[in-house]
Amino acid sequence: MKKNRIRRNQGFTIVEMIVVITVIGILAAIAVGAYNKVVNDAKVAKSTALVNTLSTAKSLFLADPNTSPQMITTFNGAPDTNFNLIAPYIRVNGAQPTSEANLLALSGFPTGVVTITLGTVDDNSFTPPGGHSDQAPTVTGYGL
């Protein structure tokens, strides 16, 4: 009788194993969900930081006394092709980007995934008014 009792206490029952595996599975599902939330929050924060950087660069471009109304009109005519006009006002990790692709690389975004739309600057105070209001930059892609 003692031999049978000893033998039974040497391992786990199938019910105990199922309970342990179920608990581990539930904990893993919670951990994956929390990880995904942290990753998505980081992507949003990185994109928001880039939008803020671009907005600041546009404001500095507009406030610079060397910026002529013609330069502002040129920028507003095709903002996404005139990145070079606001590039001197941008610093990312101590470097000045040379292009939008270089800006994305310096900012740590994956290549070919993110699209930047610069938006226009307000030129209504000029004579004659240009008719452009300030449009904030946007960052799309990157799982946002």
N, C-alpha and C positions, 0 to 999 in steps of 0.2 A: 504494500500500500504506500509506503514512504517513497519507493522508487517512482511510482506513477506521479505523485505529487511533485517531486523534484523535477521530473521531466517536463511537466506542464508549466512550470515557472521559468523555464530556460528561454523562452521566446515570446514574441508578441502575437496576439491573436489577429485574425484578419480584420476584425472590427476596429481594433486599436490602430492598425495600419491605415485603414480607410479614413478614420477620423484625423490622424496626423497628416495624411496627404491632402485631405480637404482643407484643413486649416492652413497648410503651407500654400495651397493654390489660392485661397482667399487673400492671404497676405501678399502674395506675388501680384495678384490683380490690383490690389490697392496701391502697391509700390509702382507698378507700371503707370497707373493713372496719375499718380502724384508726379512722376518723372515727366510725363508728357505735358502736364500743366506747367511745370517749371521751364521746360524747353520752349513752349509757346510763349510764356511770359517774357523770356529772354529775347526771343525774336521780336516781339512787340516793342520791348524797351530799346533794342538796337535800332529798329526802324524809326522809332520816335526820336531817338538821339540824332539820327541822320537828317530827319525832317527839320529838327530844331537847328542843326548846323547849317543847312541850306537856307532856312528862313533868316538866320542871323547874317549869312553871307549876302543875301539879297538886300537886307536892311543896310548893311555896311556899304554895299555898292551904291545904293540910292543916296546915302548920307555923305559919301565921299565928295569933297569939293571939286575933285578932278573929273568927276563923272558929268558928262555933258548931256543935255536933253537928247541929242542925237544918239548917244550911246544907249540911253534908256529906251528910245524908240526902236533902235536896232534890237535890243534885248527882247522887248515886248513883241516884236514882229515874229520871232521864232525862238522862244526861250530855250527850248530843248536842244537847239543847234548852236546856241550862244553861251554854252557853259564857260567858255574861256573868259567871258566878261566878269563872272563872279568868282572864278577860280582863285584869283589873288587874295580873296577875303576868306578863304577856307584853309584851315589847318587840321589835319587828322594825324594824331600821334606824332606831331612835330613836322610833318611833311605837307607840302602844298601839292594837291592832286593836279595832274596835267589833263585829265579827261574824266568823264563820268565813270568809265570802266576802271580807271586808276583810283578814283574816289571809292568805289565799291570794294576794290581790292584792299586799299588802306584801311577801310572800315571793317574788314573781316567778313564781308558777304561772299557767298559762293558765286563763282563766275557763271554768267548767263541765266541766272535765276531771277534776279531782281531788276525791276525797271524803275527809273526815276523820272518823274515829271516835275519840272522846275516851277511852273506857274509864272504869272506875270507880276510886275511891280506897278504900284500906283503912279500913273502919270497924268492925273487929272489936274494937278496944280500948275502944269505948264501952259504956255500960251502958244498956239491954241491947245486946248486939252486933248490928250491922246485917247481918252475913253477907256483906258484899261484900269481896272481896279486890282488891288492886291489879291493874288490867288496863291494860296499856300502850296508849297511843294508836296508831292505825294511819293510814297514808296510802295510799290506793289510787287507781288510775288513772295518768295521765301516762306511759303506756307501761311501767309497772312490772310 
